[in-house]
Amino acid sequence: MEDARVISELQSRSLAGQITHRARTGRAIERFGTFDHASMSSLTLTTRGH
């Protein structure tokens, strides 16, 4: 949740707007079908510097 809060401020969105944005992005990725859970987990860890 803290991550969403920080990004919402950087993107000039409300916290609710940021969560909605992430939900829409997630649904679009799922519909596209190229990414699976393992791919998304790997991407998330990479972008966080882990």
Beta strands, then each sheet from edge to edge (+ up, - down):
end
